[in-house]
């Protein structure tokens, strides 16, 4: 009876993870074919109303939201693993440290040798901080989560009140100069990633990896905040008992969705916003919208017809670690010179279509994989380090074939 009751919850989390993986890939594919500096300058390389509309909609609905869902699930998974470790009489701290260490190493390899936009390194580093909150009560987790999510916009708003000049948008370049700089970096990176030697690519990737890490540091409070929000949801059993918590979930969907969308519209469509307003839209709007997505997904999952559709995400979700790394490998083969060398030649609309097609293929391959094996290949290696032994139990083998 217990196994029967737990299965829908596990399937929901796996499906949500697969859904998040698709959203992340729709954003990440741009960084495989566009210079990091060009993106930082906000330069749009492609004309055409369809590209402009697509980029605008992606900015409002997708950018920065699905990585937060993934962060939420990381914290959620920490609590599940702690509960499982305690039930089996194992040391959670030892197991989780052994889980984070290979994640950090694989992240470094991924970032240096495959793609500079790696997120695994950051998750591993933040994961060690997450361990400090493992014994916290749900209310404490929620307070810490909200505080961390608000810290950057609050600090920027405080700085702007103390010094009004600091709250104005600082433009080191005119729009025309910024556009020229963006074009320059795009042409330089296209020559390296799209046509250069392996040594040139590795050297540039290392530079971009360092720059990406420095850019990501400002988002660390947000990442840890979403970790803790996921831990809070797990300890409160909100996604364990969706029907029982239905009113609270609907409230979070309505408030988070409406306010989050409003802030995202403001950030995307308004020009010349002060830095504190942009920070509020980015650091408040995105988490609110991510929580709304989680709520909508969980509510739809309670409907049997929707559940059949959403369960399709569970197959890539069960081996999200493998599929995430395979996405980077495939994009390297598509866009870099050691593959097809299509860097900078594919319009955004086709980039996103490629991402969807690749994800569908991954979902189909994942489903076939699980008919024969109970765990993904990189997940196997990860758990091998975590448990120092055979990570596939006999009952998992039986369950995988059933």
Steps between C-alpha positions, in 0.01 A plus 500: 500500500778739592685443173180559307436832673856625452520421130288794370708742710826365360359507146388860548848608607662311212255656253558848640875447472466401135280805436765723657771334290317596180462863609868520594606359162286755312713770664838325503505427127539874433829503694641227274471718191525857635791673673464539875612863468250565221220372721631714790487811280139418414571497127240332278673344200190393311236709326148391412184552704471130583846495658428819693164369629651164590791658691260732683267215599793285607625784720161535668397136532815283493830677571616449858184316614575138426846504655322615816261204478808277473647675805173448686515127420862482616397617846195275492723204419732580791216454749386177333855361514536601866173327587606189308844496667350534846248222432787268401723604791762659274698818554338767284793742527745241371272390217414855393863614508588200281212599273613861461871430448468308170236753390759774548768305311268412212388863490859619467567252219175600330576872530860483380480229232140505372305822574585807705141553621513203739267522800613184680801675656276764656247245623775298667648804675158623614412144598762506775332812640162331466616229740511762777120532477413131504361501857306825469126503553279587200428851627872571543570372148230728359635807682854433381378429147305825468786698660756361253269557202450864603854587610634626165204728408481626860871589504477674163189690605669605825807617310284704261320669792829588670654617175240577230766509230583134566145400411524638148584278209873509439580487130875481436428491125246665278249260336690531172835422665349209695362360176840524331668332797242222492558443128877495554481234772255293298734500197799419720325208672360372170856487367613306809206272585375458144829477311786481752722218618424292806767685700350838405154381602623368836684826574195714414266266687718533811482881477123484455469249785679734740285791382185289536595403857556866594165595345325219687624601845242779527231234452628277782253640756218432254618144435535422871165668563329268251685201650345591834158559346512148359605365840209690658250352252635151569488532879149646481398213266344748257577292191449176691137593567396730217125450549526572871711813438299604196381839631850611594638387164226686310577812705870477410411452133270804489727733698831373365375475143336844480770693689781303340368557148447870571860541618633304201296714259638815661859376481467386137298786353605808703814693404728694733395334823716584804720215619290431810183462288675261262627301800149481645359374170779247457552377855135513611302448181684189381467300827131592529437380147704183558287417806185567295623255234563237768151553640329480160697186413407332830131591466479379139672180603200413719287466186538153345494625142764765570701253705544273196640793303721638779637154580683514166736746671579241770724292273756776426442624857612172655835536323520880495870493593582289194272696267637835618856393420394341169336827396835674539684228311247505214502880474880495491483259205243720327644847553876462557771445240574143612144422387279672243633848582159673487596759763317828437314374192168381647215745569338500847177347370695204359718479810195445717349254253828306505489496882144363498588231245812394691299487823230284338768260378651495850158425651446212257850359560456537877176300486672223305796508742276449804338196341835324534688682776377670821736797507670737254873458423624820668254448785659156548849653526368770734336250735805275478705776664218585741451152644842345430350185356244365257243781477239283330313285746334178403151634571571795269588256223174315554302826512663625178383188312147510639 
